[in-house]
């Protein structure tokens, strides 16, 4: 059964990679799989997948850290107690995308077909940031100032 699932994923990945957008910063199918796994974990609404992928593609292109909580949580493993703390974001490790530029070394989840396609065909956006509204949807921002206002509104309740 695992071999069949692996083969199916390899086929989906190859199909997605063959459809990749021109100019993607992703260099291989493996990188596409890693990014798709992050998109899978970061997306609450299917309609946000392309934009989430667009933000990460933009950040990769610019050499910015991805700053994605799910990868940090994955890196914490069994020590994660459900509460991501500032110290977790400040502790270096291969999955800490706050401290390291680029993709983590491996996928952090099993992405679906939609996340694979979003990773290689991201939305055309200038956004570099997003934050959850708390209802599954996200607010996307082009500037840090816009993002900080959204964080204040949706995460800090200000």
Rosetta silent file (secondary structure, phi, psi, omega in degrees, C-alpha in Angstrom):
SEQUENCE: XXXXXXXXXXXXXXXXXXXXXXXXXXXXXXXXXXXXXXXXXXXXXXXXXXXXXXXXXXXXXXXXXXXXXXXXXXXXXXXXXXXXXXXXXXXXXXXXXXXXXXXXXXXXXXXXXXXXXXXXXXXXXXXXXXXXXXXXXXXXXXXXXXXXXXXXXXXXXX
SCORE:     score description
SCORE:     0.000 S_00000001
   1 L     0.000  -43.075  179.434    0.000    0.000    0.000 S_00000001
   2 H   -64.216  -38.762  178.517    2.811    2.453    0.842 S_00000001
   3 H   -63.480  -39.645  179.231    4.558    1.706   -2.436 S_00000001
   4 H   -65.545  -42.621  178.473    1.334    2.413   -4.317 S_00000001
   5 H   -64.292  -40.567  178.691    0.850    5.706   -2.452 S_00000001
   6 H   -63.341  -44.664  178.254    4.465    6.671   -3.153 S_00000001
   7 H   -61.887  -41.908  179.628    4.064    5.922   -6.860 S_00000001
   8 H   -62.423  -42.141  178.690    0.844    7.931   -6.994 S_00000001
   9 H   -65.508  -41.008  179.204    2.562   10.913   -5.352 S_00000001
  10 H   -61.031  -39.284  178.313    5.506   10.647   -7.737 S_00000001
  11 H   -67.473  -44.764  178.672    3.096   10.737  -10.696 S_00000001
  12 H   -62.001  -41.387 -179.884    1.179   13.732   -9.297 S_00000001
  13 H   -64.956  -45.510  178.934    4.442   15.518   -8.595 S_00000001
  14 H   -62.102  -40.630  178.375    5.820   14.842  -12.082 S_00000001
  15 H   -63.141  -45.105  179.564    2.554   16.050  -13.629 S_00000001
  16 H   -63.859  -45.174 -178.343    2.602   19.244  -11.563 S_00000001
  17 H   -60.252  -37.911  179.012    6.283   19.877  -12.302 S_00000001
  18 H   -65.005  -20.943 -178.816    5.622   19.534  -16.033 S_00000001
  19 L  -102.855   11.601 -174.509    3.043   22.334  -15.675 S_00000001
  20 L   -61.201  147.408  179.152    5.242   24.686  -13.635 S_00000001
  21 L   -71.097  147.271  175.579    5.050   28.381  -14.328 S_00000001
  22 L   -64.153  138.436  176.983    7.876   30.063  -16.136 S_00000001
  23 L    86.295    7.224  178.284   10.208   31.865  -13.759 S_00000001
  24 L   -62.851  141.675  176.789    9.514   29.738  -10.711 S_00000001
  25 L   -78.064   -7.424 -179.865   12.340   29.903   -8.166 S_00000001
  26 L   -73.027  135.155 -173.692   11.906   26.179   -7.526 S_00000001
  27 L  -102.678  -10.065 -175.888   14.788   24.186   -8.953 S_00000001
  28 L  -158.649  166.780  174.318   13.488   20.632   -8.747 S_00000001
  29 H   -60.669  -37.587  179.454   10.517   18.388   -8.177 S_00000001
  30 H   -60.717  -43.471  178.005   11.799   17.819   -4.645 S_00000001
  31 H   -64.452  -38.192  177.535   11.661   21.551   -3.922 S_00000001
  32 H   -61.736  -40.697  178.941    8.153   21.680   -5.373 S_00000001
  33 H   -64.588  -42.765  178.932    7.110   18.872   -3.032 S_00000001
  34 H   -62.811  -48.055  179.863    8.572   20.656    0.000 S_00000001
  35 H   -63.508  -41.530  178.859    6.852   23.935   -0.879 S_00000001
  36 H   -60.108  -36.140  179.204    3.571   22.152   -1.610 S_00000001
  37 H   -66.385  -35.609  177.272    3.715   20.557    1.839 S_00000001
  38 H   -69.777  -44.208  177.194    4.051   24.005    3.417 S_00000001
  39 H   -57.805  -42.273  179.539    1.191   25.361    1.305 S_00000001
  40 H   -57.505  -45.092 -177.021   -0.905   22.387    2.434 S_00000001
  41 H   -77.666  -27.105 -176.035   -0.312   23.185    6.109 S_00000001
  42 H   -86.318  -15.635 -170.482   -0.629   26.973    5.760 S_00000001
  43 L   -99.122  122.140  175.481   -3.882   27.060    3.815 S_00000001
  44 L   -91.178  -35.742  179.212   -7.228   27.131    5.564 S_00000001
  45 L  -113.406  132.795  178.260   -9.321   27.904    2.497 S_00000001
  46 H   -53.544  -34.348 -178.046   -8.742   26.216   -0.846 S_00000001
  47 H   -68.461  -15.543  179.113   -9.164   29.582   -2.569 S_00000001
  48 H   -89.278  -10.874 -173.852   -6.099   30.921   -0.690 S_00000001
  49 H   -53.860  -49.392 -177.700   -3.690   28.205   -1.902 S_00000001
  50 H   -61.827  -39.506  179.056   -2.460   30.080   -4.950 S_00000001
  51 H   -69.935  -41.305  176.644   -1.885   33.280   -2.989 S_00000001
  52 H   -59.685  -46.172  177.819   -0.076   31.470   -0.172 S_00000001
  53 H   -62.882  -37.276  177.879    2.128   29.803   -2.780 S_00000001
  54 H   -62.442  -42.308  177.157    2.613   33.182   -4.453 S_00000001
  55 H   -60.035  -47.978 -177.731    3.856   34.717   -1.209 S_00000001
  56 H   -67.458  -37.928  175.486    6.344   31.896   -0.694 S_00000001
  57 H   -62.204  -42.482  177.952    7.519   32.007   -4.313 S_00000001
  58 H   -60.957  -44.481 -179.208    8.053   35.766   -3.954 S_00000001
  59 H   -65.027  -41.409  177.517   10.019   35.292   -0.747 S_00000001
  60 H   -62.007  -43.347 -179.922   12.179   32.576   -2.296 S_00000001
  61 H   -60.601  -37.104 -177.189   12.858   34.799   -5.293 S_00000001
  62 H   -88.828   -5.503 -177.589   13.923   37.665   -3.007 S_00000001
  63 L    74.449   25.376  177.863   15.992   35.530   -0.643 S_00000001
  64 L   -88.860  147.854  171.905   13.661   36.279    2.275 S_00000001
  65 E   -61.025  145.526  179.449   13.037   33.748    5.029 S_00000001
  66 L   -70.697  -32.003  178.810    9.710   31.971    4.530 S_00000001
  67 L    51.349   57.259 -178.625    8.764   32.517    8.191 S_00000001
  68 L  -112.616  120.601 -177.714    6.205   29.737    8.239 S_00000001
  69 H   -58.920  -42.472 -177.612    5.010   28.395   11.583 S_00000001
  70 H   -57.281  -33.034  178.778    4.112   24.884   10.352 S_00000001
  71 H   -70.788  -37.311  177.147    7.720   24.139    9.416 S_00000001
  72 H   -64.736  -44.528  178.926    8.933   25.256   12.846 S_00000001
  73 H   -59.908  -43.833  177.868    6.238   23.130   14.486 S_00000001
  74 H   -58.627  -43.789 -179.967    7.284   20.150   12.376 S_00000001
  75 H   -65.203  -27.380  178.352   10.882   20.651   13.467 S_00000001
  76 H   -72.767  -24.904  178.114    9.857   20.690   17.127 S_00000001
  77 H    59.870 -136.999 -175.582    8.393   17.215   16.746 S_00000001
  78 H   -66.260  -16.715 -179.908    7.004   15.628   19.894 S_00000001
  79 H   -77.130  -11.322  178.440    8.152   18.560   22.026 S_00000001
  80 L   -72.159  124.168 -176.617    5.485   20.806   20.452 S_00000001
  81 L  -104.974   13.410  179.733    2.726   21.238   23.028 S_00000001
  82 L    97.561   -5.490 -178.883    0.280   23.162   20.851 S_00000001
  83 L  -126.915  108.472  178.395    1.674   26.580   21.718 S_00000001
  84 L   -80.872  122.978 -175.432    4.333   28.063   19.452 S_00000001
  85 L  -108.312  161.504  178.527    6.498   30.384   21.517 S_00000001
  86 H   -55.760  -40.046 -179.223    8.933   33.156   20.663 S_00000001
  87 H   -63.687  -30.942  177.036   11.800   30.977   21.890 S_00000001
  88 H   -65.123  -38.833 -179.350   10.758   28.295   19.375 S_00000001
  89 H   -73.681  -18.989 -178.056   11.088   30.835   16.570 S_00000001
  90 L  -100.588    0.679  179.298   14.506   31.889   17.885 S_00000001
  91 L   -97.984  120.079 -176.300   15.957   28.373   18.188 S_00000001
  92 L   -69.454  147.483  175.934   17.904   27.362   15.105 S_00000001
  93 L  -177.606  164.584 -174.659   17.199   24.103   13.357 S_00000001
  94 L   -62.635  -20.554 -178.943   16.790   22.829    9.803 S_00000001
  95 L  -103.048    4.223  179.473   13.024   23.491    9.847 S_00000001
  96 L   -84.841   95.361 -177.768   13.210   26.973   11.370 S_00000001
  97 L   -83.180    5.819  170.170   12.227   29.088    8.390 S_00000001
  98 L   -85.777  -34.180 -176.516   12.391   32.219   10.529 S_00000001
  99 L   -99.944  -20.459 -177.291   16.151   31.891   10.929 S_00000001
 100 L  -116.013  138.989  177.791   17.045   30.101    7.707 S_00000001
 101 E   -86.970  144.016  178.293   16.502   31.281    4.156 S_00000001
 102 L    98.049 -171.371 -177.421   15.086   28.842    1.645 S_00000001
 103 L   -84.610  152.297  171.757   13.082   25.690    1.987 S_00000001
 104 L   -66.805  168.136 -172.075   13.380   23.201    4.828 S_00000001
 105 L   -70.913  -23.945 -177.788   15.194   19.964    3.956 S_00000001
 106 L  -141.952  165.587  172.851   12.131   17.730    3.586 S_00000001
 107 L   -60.465  153.002  178.825    8.363   17.987    3.203 S_00000001
 108 L  -107.712   -2.586 -179.390    6.489   18.695    6.433 S_00000001
 109 L  -164.697  172.344  175.730    3.222   17.063    5.336 S_00000001
 110 L   -94.476  106.846 -177.905    1.675   15.081    2.518 S_00000001
 111 L   -78.341  150.469  173.180    0.366   17.662    0.053 S_00000001
 112 L   -85.702  174.912 -178.562   -2.663   17.135   -2.100 S_00000001
 113 H   -58.378  -40.703 -177.997   -2.841   17.724   -5.824 S_00000001
 114 H   -63.795  -38.376  178.302   -4.170   21.274   -5.370 S_00000001
 115 H   -71.527  -36.247  175.462   -1.206   22.257   -3.189 S_00000001
 116 H   -60.345  -46.853 -179.942    1.237   20.687   -5.651 S_00000001
 117 H   -66.608  -39.370  178.808   -0.255   22.720   -8.474 S_00000001
 118 H   -62.646  -39.498 -178.765   -0.354   25.900   -6.378 S_00000001
 119 H   -61.575  -37.406 -176.386    3.328   25.518   -5.502 S_00000001
 120 H   -98.848  -12.136  176.216    4.362   25.383   -9.164 S_00000001
 121 L  -131.249   63.057 -175.534    1.628   27.681  -10.519 S_00000001
 122 L   -68.521  159.478  174.261    1.342   30.328   -7.814 S_00000001
 123 L   -62.874  146.359  175.819   -0.971   33.295   -8.039 S_00000001
 124 L   -81.005  101.080 -175.552    0.567   36.355   -9.621 S_00000001
 125 L  -140.898  155.269  173.818    0.784   38.586   -6.570 S_00000001
 126 L   -97.371   -1.959 -177.408    3.092   41.173   -5.082 S_00000001
 127 L   -61.858  140.875  176.423    2.193   40.038   -1.567 S_00000001
 128 L  -119.701   -5.665 -174.643    5.066   39.087    0.717 S_00000001
 129 E  -140.798  154.679  168.455    3.063   38.479    3.885 S_00000001
 130 E  -154.182  154.704  177.987   -0.128   36.861    5.076 S_00000001
 131 E  -142.383  145.553  179.557   -1.855   36.315    8.379 S_00000001
 132 E   -72.240  139.434  174.299   -4.803   34.178    9.358 S_00000001
 133 L   -80.037  -12.121 -177.914   -8.075   35.922   10.095 S_00000001
 134 L    94.852   -1.903  179.530   -8.884   33.107   12.504 S_00000001
 135 L  -117.247   12.675 -177.676  -11.708   31.750   10.345 S_00000001
 136 L   100.783  -20.867  179.036   -9.563   29.766    7.913 S_00000001
 137 L   -94.118  167.924 -178.987   -9.034   32.666    5.531 S_00000001
 138 E  -129.258  157.133  172.732   -5.979   34.891    5.313 S_00000001
 139 E  -107.359  129.970 -177.314   -5.183   38.544    4.718 S_00000001
 140 E  -107.533  138.766 -176.022   -2.390   39.149    2.203 S_00000001
 141 E  -134.171  146.562  177.307   -0.119   42.193    2.328 S_00000001
 142 L   -89.837  -27.129 -176.697    2.550   43.671    0.105 S_00000001
 143 L  -120.479  158.219  177.703    4.305   45.675    2.813 S_00000001
 144 H   -64.621  -36.479  179.017    5.401   44.984    6.360 S_00000001
 145 H   -62.229  -45.382  176.803    3.363   47.962    7.576 S_00000001
 146 H   -60.671  -43.988 -178.889    0.178   46.517    6.015 S_00000001
 147 H   -62.069  -45.279 -179.591    1.006   43.117    7.464 S_00000001
 148 H   -61.636  -37.141  176.088    1.592   44.506   10.949 S_00000001
 149 H   -64.176  -41.656  179.011   -1.806   46.237   10.833 S_00000001
 150 H   -65.903  -40.472  177.324   -3.431   42.943    9.817 S_00000001
 151 H   -61.452  -45.519  178.438   -1.609   41.084   12.610 S_00000001
 152 H   -58.325  -42.927 -176.645   -2.797   43.687   15.117 S_00000001
 153 H   -71.690  -47.202 -170.570   -6.369   43.350   13.884 S_00000001
 154 H   -97.223  -24.120 -178.525   -6.664   39.587   13.475 S_00000001
 155 L  -105.739  -35.172 -176.872   -4.141   38.110   15.883 S_00000001
 156 L  -102.173   -9.825  177.614   -3.868   40.667   18.637 S_00000001
 157 L    65.587   32.536 -178.760   -7.445   41.968   18.462 S_00000001
 158 L   -95.282    0.000    0.000   -6.408   45.627   18.439 S_00000001
